[in-house]
Amino acid sequence: MEAARRRAFAIIAHPDAGKTTLTEKLLLRGGAIQLAGQVRAKGDRRRTRSDWMKIEQDRGISVATSVMTFERDGVVFNLLDTPGHEDFSEDTYRTLTAVDAAVMVIDAAKGIEAQTRKLFEVCRLRDIPIITFINKMDRESRDVFELLDEIEKTLALDVTPAAWPVGAGRGFLGTYDMLEPALHLLAEGSGAVKLSGLDDPKIDEMVPAAEVEALREGAELASAFPTFDIEAFRQGTMTPVYFGSALRDFGIGHLLEGLARFAPQPGARPADTRRVQPEEPALTGFVFKIQANMDPNHRDRVAFLRICSGRLEKGMRLRQTRTGKQVPVNAPLFFFAQDRQVAQEAWPGDVVGIANHGILRIGDTLTEGEALNFRGVPSFAPEILRRVMIEDAMVGKKLRTALEQLAEEGVVQLFRPLDGTPPVVGVVGALQLDVLAERLKAEYSVPSRYESTPWGMMRWVASDDKAAMEKFRQSAPHDTAEDHDGALVAFFTSDWRRNRAEEEWPMLKFLKLREQH
Ligand code: GDP
């Protein structure tokens, strides 16, 4: 029952589409009124908290991922916030492994943008059901049919309008509910007026004459889109489309209702040995994010655990399956936006924070004893590879420790070249390098600089043929390394080089994506 009323979701959007504004309004609707309007303020407060966050302040972007919990009509929503800046997309990808659904926010004037598309592709990899919210309807927007066509074509996804807009731009009045005939008008506040259908004379009373015909015609033509099919939605092949304005607080209630009704409750999760059902009594979960220094008074690191089955209680001891170690969970943290609250219990679909001193890693599975590992917290092959250099050889050991800890948090990926040369770090976005340098200095007192490398890409080398792996390793000692977990990686200067290697070593696989354990 507790799992069934949970909805764990994320919002995916291109920067500026309105994700922050929508988040604020969702929290407001969810009764977390004291938080509304503070999503941004939270960033400001955080920024003063630790030195490395200065980067956020200087560049005006949000680096940290957080979890927001709110409740409405008996449904517990866990909104996992994802950083919008593309330099931190790795964080975003990992967060998407911990949700059961996503809301895709699209700017009505812009349609599908680069980042929307990338994030959508990650959702598709995992068949995450997507609800689309076309935002900024209060402004000059593109033609609705054109927008829907674009979603359908560029994302190869069936679209079905859950609402149809009444009026557009400055004349935007509200929406007609396509799933259960009703009118939601801005002027009427958040309440819906139920209708018998498009012919209902109430429409003529409530909608200005100039818009009535356009609405009836539009909504009728819209019925040419496939009808909403909850199975197709849950399999990730169809998206219901809502329209609204986050800024004007319109369409939010309708969207939440859609999430509550259609978005799946926590489901079965694949692990290496079997599928884990949420209603199983024993607790299981996996770590998808690690964050340091969320609070200067707690210098520990917080691991974000997505619960997959069972019930988490304060004081439990859980088994980290990677090492077999026991991890005490004395004070699990719920993240009600900015306040750390000690949770009494948590259920599948919830995310809790576990403070620890660097024991937990991204991708770790925790159980009550069973040796299983959840799949699917990915590492992506970074495209920016740099050597980390220090002036003072005395701090070499400190640097290694620092890099290892920061790599565990997922700040950067760390590679130890097999020829013994200085460590190489890999990032998806250049901004991660700034964060690393700043934190090395502020938290570990290790000033460092970067040196370029000849490589433009890396791949994880995998094969059942261990002898071939060893041969490859020996053939290219200067272009190979071990990653943080000791897996073999190969560096390449160009696509051409990589293609050559693939041809020369047919028994090896060169992987762009690696699941962490
Ligand atoms: P994010 O980068 O996706 O988090 O986007 P924000 O929520 O910060 O919004 C970007 C800009 O768009 C801000 O100036 C918002 O005030 C504005 N905005 C967001 N939603 C709406 C909307 O529904 N209508 C209008 N007109 N502006 C909006």
Residues whose N, C-alpha, C, O or C-beta is under 5 A from the ligand:
A	BS01	GDP	A13 H14 P15 D16 A17 G18 K19 T20 T21 L22 N135 K136 M137 D138 R139 G244 S245 A246 L247 R248
